[in-house]
Amino acid sequence: MEVFRIHKTIPFMKYALVLNIISLITFALAVFFIATRGFNLSIEFTGGTVMEVTYEEPADLDQVRNALTSLNYSDFQVQNFGTSRDVMIRLPVVKDVSTAEQSEKVLQALRDQGSAVTAKRVEFVGPQVGNELYTNGIKAFLFVALGIILYLAFRFEWKFAIAGVIANFHDVVIILGFFAFFQWEFSLPVLAGVLAVLGYSVNESVVIMDRIRENFKKQRKTSVVEVINSSITQNISRTIITHGSTQMMVLTMFFFGGPSLHYFSLALTIGIWFGIYSSVFVAASIAMWLGIKREDMVKSPKREDPAQELMG
């Protein structure tokens, strides 16, 4: 499906070197910030106090958040569970303050707002649980990464496979770099968003590489650079439809999904835009510099042995 057709091929590869130098610098900075600043891990990873409270009327989550902010909490989670009257609150560990003292202060702050609220459950989630979640999250990331590498290895010629792998992990590292630099909260939903970006980005790379392979077969007298440029140009309409509609959905989550979806949708937004960029300028450029050519895509017909022809 095409919203519009561009009749003149855009010379994307003309700007490949400059953009890839910028990309390399951005990638290096992302690695630097990840190594030096680390991540601002959420309560799910670090442990803390979990409270379940019940209101007589439907709970106003913004009021709950204001009450926690008034107690000088900045890293916390508030969400409904079960019904609109039930609220789950996650609080970070506070030095020299017990779980019981934390819960009493929070409960009093909620009641000071004029609400009738009772505590149903209060418990401490130890850091060992958080470490287990963190370890399982890393394992999930590695399994997804391995699956993508194997898929690209079987799906494409090795030059395209290497280009696709580099481009996709370029996107993930840059997303993580943003979270490390700005110290945005890194939670399980954010990890899920990063894994989603891996699959989303590889899809765009596969579509472009497939088109390049098709055009190598059709455009037999065209240079490699022209084939790559025309293939990317032919995909622009699809890119606008696919990524535009996805971005609208993600922006809806960003503006109206509340705090629980804020950083998840932010990770997806970064991933969508860098996914487009890396598929066009990183994956295609690396494949070009690795020396991709028509012979890699189009097998020449097998010639028969002349001796066998004479015997026949």
C-alpha positions as CSV (number, residue, x, y, z in Angstrom):
1,M,0.0,0.0,0.0
2,E,1.3,3.4,-1.0
3,V,0.0,6.8,0.2
4,F,2.2,8.5,-2.4
5,R,4.9,7.4,-4.8
6,I,8.2,9.2,-5.1
7,H,9.4,9.1,-8.7
8,K,12.9,10.5,-8.1
9,T,15.3,8.3,-6.1
10,I,16.6,9.9,-3.0
11,P,20.4,9.6,-2.6
12,F,20.4,8.3,1.0
13,M,23.8,6.7,0.7
14,K,25.3,10.1,-0.2
15,Y,25.0,11.0,3.5
16,A,25.9,7.6,4.9
17,L,29.4,8.4,6.1
18,V,28.5,11.6,8.0
19,L,25.4,10.1,9.6
20,N,27.3,7.0,10.6
21,I,30.0,9.0,12.2
22,I,27.4,10.9,14.2
23,S,25.8,7.5,15.0
24,L,29.1,6.1,16.2
25,I,29.7,9.1,18.5
26,T,26.1,8.8,19.9
27,F,26.6,5.0,20.4
28,A,30.0,5.7,22.2
29,L,28.4,8.3,24.5
30,A,25.5,5.9,25.3
31,V,28.0,3.2,26.3
32,F,29.9,5.8,28.4
33,F,26.8,6.9,30.3
34,I,25.7,3.3,30.9
35,A,29.1,2.4,32.3
36,T,29.6,5.5,34.4
37,R,26.1,6.5,35.6
38,G,24.3,3.1,35.5
39,F,20.5,2.9,35.7
40,N,18.0,4.4,38.1
41,L,16.4,1.0,38.9
42,S,12.8,1.0,40.0
43,I,11.5,-0.6,43.3
44,E,10.8,-3.8,41.4
45,F,14.6,-4.3,41.1
46,T,15.8,-2.7,44.3
47,G,13.2,-3.9,46.8
48,G,11.0,-1.8,49.1
49,T,7.6,-1.7,50.9
50,V,4.4,-2.8,49.2
51,M,1.1,-1.5,50.6
52,E,-2.4,-2.4,49.5
53,V,-5.0,0.1,50.7
54,T,-8.8,0.2,50.3
55,Y,-11.0,3.4,50.0
56,E,-14.7,3.5,50.7
57,E,-15.1,5.5,47.5
58,P,-13.3,5.2,44.1
59,A,-9.7,6.3,44.8
60,D,-8.2,9.4,43.3
61,L,-4.7,8.3,42.3
62,D,-3.5,11.8,41.8
63,Q,-4.3,12.6,45.4
64,V,-2.5,9.5,46.5
65,R,0.6,10.6,44.6
66,N,0.4,14.1,46.1
67,A,0.3,12.6,49.6
68,L,3.4,10.6,48.9
69,T,5.2,13.6,47.3
70,S,4.4,15.6,50.5
71,L,6.3,12.9,52.4
72,N,9.4,13.6,50.2
73,Y,9.1,10.4,48.2
74,S,10.1,10.7,44.6
75,D,10.5,7.1,43.6
76,F,7.2,5.4,44.1
77,Q,4.5,3.6,42.2
78,V,0.7,3.9,42.6
79,Q,-1.9,1.9,40.7
80,N,-5.3,0.4,41.0
81,F,-5.7,-3.3,41.3
82,G,-8.9,-5.4,41.4
83,T,-11.4,-2.5,41.7
84,S,-11.2,1.3,41.6
85,R,-11.3,1.4,45.4
86,D,-8.2,-0.7,45.8
87,V,-4.8,0.9,45.4
88,M,-1.3,-0.7,45.4
89,I,1.6,1.5,46.6
90,R,5.2,0.6,46.2
91,L,7.7,2.6,48.3
92,P,11.6,2.5,48.1
93,V,13.7,1.5,51.1
94,V,14.4,4.4,53.5
95,K,17.4,4.2,55.6
96,D,16.8,3.7,59.4
97,V,13.0,3.6,58.8
98,S,11.1,0.3,59.2
99,T,8.4,-1.0,57.0
100,A,5.8,-0.5,59.8
101,E,6.9,3.2,60.3
102,Q,6.7,3.8,56.5
103,S,3.2,2.4,56.2
104,E,1.9,4.3,59.2
105,K,3.2,7.6,57.9
106,V,1.7,7.0,54.4
107,L,-1.6,5.9,55.8
108,Q,-1.8,9.0,58.0
109,A,-1.0,11.2,55.0
110,L,-3.8,9.6,53.0
111,R,-6.3,10.0,55.8
112,D,-5.2,13.7,56.2
113,Q,-6.7,14.3,52.8
114,G,-10.1,13.5,54.2
115,S,-10.4,10.0,52.8
116,A,-11.6,6.9,54.6
117,V,-8.8,4.5,53.9
118,T,-7.7,1.2,55.5
119,A,-4.6,-0.9,54.9
120,K,-5.2,-4.4,53.6
121,R,-1.6,-5.6,53.3
122,V,1.8,-4.3,54.1
123,E,5.0,-6.2,53.4
124,F,8.6,-5.8,52.6
125,V,10.0,-6.9,49.2
126,G,13.6,-7.7,49.7
127,P,16.4,-6.8,47.3
128,Q,17.0,-10.5,46.6
129,V,13.6,-10.6,44.8
130,G,14.7,-7.5,42.9
131,N,18.0,-9.2,42.0
132,E,16.1,-12.2,40.7
133,L,13.8,-10.0,38.5
134,Y,16.9,-8.1,37.2
135,T,18.7,-11.4,36.4
136,N,15.6,-12.8,34.7
137,G,15.2,-9.6,32.7
138,I,18.8,-9.8,31.5
139,K,18.2,-13.5,30.5
140,A,15.1,-12.5,28.6
141,F,17.0,-9.8,26.7
142,L,19.8,-12.2,25.8
143,F,17.4,-14.9,24.6
144,V,15.6,-12.4,22.4
145,A,18.9,-11.1,21.1
146,L,20.1,-14.6,20.3
147,G,16.9,-15.4,18.5
148,I,17.2,-12.3,16.3
149,I,20.8,-13.1,15.5
150,L,19.9,-16.7,14.5
151,Y,16.9,-15.4,12.4
152,L,19.0,-12.9,10.5
153,A,21.7,-15.5,10.0
154,F,19.3,-18.0,8.3
155,R,17.2,-15.3,6.6
156,F,19.9,-13.3,4.8
157,E,23.3,-13.5,3.2
158,W,26.0,-12.9,5.9
159,K,26.8,-9.3,5.0
160,F,23.1,-8.3,5.4
161,A,22.9,-10.4,8.6
162,I,25.8,-8.6,10.2
163,A,24.5,-5.2,9.1
164,G,21.1,-6.0,10.6
165,V,22.5,-7.2,13.9
166,I,24.7,-4.1,14.3
167,A,21.8,-1.8,13.5
168,N,19.3,-3.3,15.9
169,F,21.7,-3.4,18.9
170,H,22.7,0.1,18.0
171,D,19.1,1.1,18.7
172,V,18.9,-0.7,22.0
173,V,22.2,0.7,23.4
174,I,21.1,4.2,22.5
175,I,17.8,3.8,24.3
176,L,19.6,2.5,27.4
177,G,22.0,5.5,27.0
178,F,19.1,7.9,27.2
179,F,17.8,6.2,30.4
180,A,21.3,6.3,32.0
181,F,22.1,9.9,31.0
182,F,18.7,11.4,32.2
183,Q,18.4,8.8,35.1
184,W,14.9,8.0,34.1
185,E,13.4,5.2,36.1
186,F,14.2,1.8,34.6
187,S,11.4,-0.6,35.4
188,L,10.0,-3.9,34.1
189,P,7.7,-2.1,31.7
190,V,10.8,-0.2,30.3
191,L,12.6,-3.5,29.9
192,A,9.5,-4.8,28.0
193,G,9.7,-1.7,25.8
194,V,13.3,-2.4,25.0
195,L,12.5,-6.0,24.0
196,A,9.7,-4.7,21.9
197,V,12.0,-2.3,20.1
198,L,14.3,-5.1,19.3
199,G,11.6,-6.9,17.4
200,Y,10.2,-3.7,15.9
201,S,13.5,-2.5,14.6
202,V,14.5,-5.8,13.1
203,N,11.2,-5.8,11.2
204,E,12.1,-2.5,9.4
205,S,15.6,-3.7,8.6
206,V,14.2,-7.0,7.2
207,V,11.7,-5.1,4.9
208,I,14.4,-2.8,3.5
209,M,16.9,-5.7,3.0
210,D,14.3,-7.8,1.3
211,R,13.5,-4.9,-1.1
212,I,17.2,-4.5,-1.8
213,R,17.5,-8.2,-2.6
214,E,14.5,-8.0,-4.9
215,N,15.9,-5.0,-6.8
216,F,19.2,-6.7,-7.3
217,K,17.4,-9.3,-9.3
218,K,15.3,-6.8,-11.2
219,Q,17.8,-4.0,-11.8
220,R,20.6,-5.9,-13.3
221,K,22.4,-3.0,-14.9
222,T,22.2,-0.7,-11.9
223,S,25.0,0.0,-9.5
224,V,24.9,-1.2,-5.9
225,V,24.5,2.3,-4.4
226,E,21.6,3.1,-6.8
227,V,19.9,-0.2,-6.0
228,I,20.1,0.6,-2.2
229,N,18.9,4.2,-2.7
230,S,15.9,3.1,-4.9
231,S,15.0,0.3,-2.5
232,I,14.8,2.7,0.5
233,T,12.9,5.3,-1.5
234,Q,10.3,2.7,-2.6
235,N,9.7,1.9,1.1
236,I,9.1,5.4,2.3
237,S,5.3,5.2,1.9
238,R,5.2,2.0,3.9
239,T,7.5,3.5,6.6
240,I,5.3,6.5,7.0
241,I,2.1,4.4,7.3
242,T,3.6,1.8,9.7
243,H,5.6,4.0,12.0
244,G,3.2,7.0,11.9
245,S,0.3,4.8,13.1
246,T,2.5,3.1,15.7
247,Q,3.8,6.4,17.0
248,M,0.2,7.8,17.3
249,M,-0.7,4.8,19.5
250,V,2.5,5.2,21.6
251,L,1.9,9.0,22.0
252,T,-1.6,8.2,23.3
253,M,0.0,6.0,26.0
254,F,2.6,8.7,26.7
255,F,0.1,11.5,27.3
256,F,-2.9,9.6,28.7
257,G,-1.5,6.3,30.1
258,G,-0.4,7.8,33.4
259,P,2.9,7.3,35.2
260,S,2.9,3.5,34.9
261,L,3.1,3.8,31.1
262,H,5.2,7.0,30.9
263,Y,8.7,5.6,30.6
264,F,7.5,2.5,28.7
265,S,6.0,4.7,25.9
266,L,9.1,7.0,26.1
267,A,11.4,4.0,25.4
268,L,9.1,2.9,22.5
269,T,9.2,6.5,21.0
270,I,13.0,6.6,21.1
271,G,13.1,3.1,19.6
272,I,10.7,3.9,16.8
273,W,12.6,6.9,15.5
274,F,16.1,5.3,15.9
275,G,14.7,2.1,14.3
276,I,13.8,4.0,11.2
277,Y,17.2,5.8,11.2
278,S,19.3,2.7,11.8
279,S,17.5,0.6,9.2
280,V,18.1,3.3,6.5
281,F,21.5,4.7,7.4
282,V,23.1,2.1,9.6
283,A,22.0,-1.3,8.3
284,A,22.1,-0.4,4.6
285,S,25.4,1.5,4.9
286,I,27.2,-1.3,6.7
287,A,25.9,-3.8,4.1
288,M,27.2,-1.5,1.3
289,W,30.6,-1.1,3.0
290,L,30.9,-4.8,3.6
291,G,30.8,-5.1,-0.2
292,I,27.3,-6.5,-0.8
293,K,26.8,-7.1,-4.5
294,R,24.4,-8.7,-7.0
295,E,26.3,-12.0,-7.0
296,D,25.5,-12.4,-3.3
297,M,21.8,-12.2,-4.0
298,V,21.5,-13.8,-7.5
299,K,23.0,-17.2,-7.9
300,S,24.5,-17.7,-11.3
301,P,23.3,-20.8,-13.3
302,K,25.3,-23.9,-12.7
303,R,27.4,-24.8,-15.7
304,E,27.6,-28.5,-16.7
305,D,30.9,-30.3,-17.1
306,P,31.9,-30.3,-20.9
307,A,33.2,-33.9,-20.5
308,Q,29.7,-35.0,-19.3
309,E,28.1,-33.2,-22.2
310,L,30.3,-35.1,-24.7
311,M,29.6,-38.4,-23.0
312,G,25.9,-37.6,-23.2
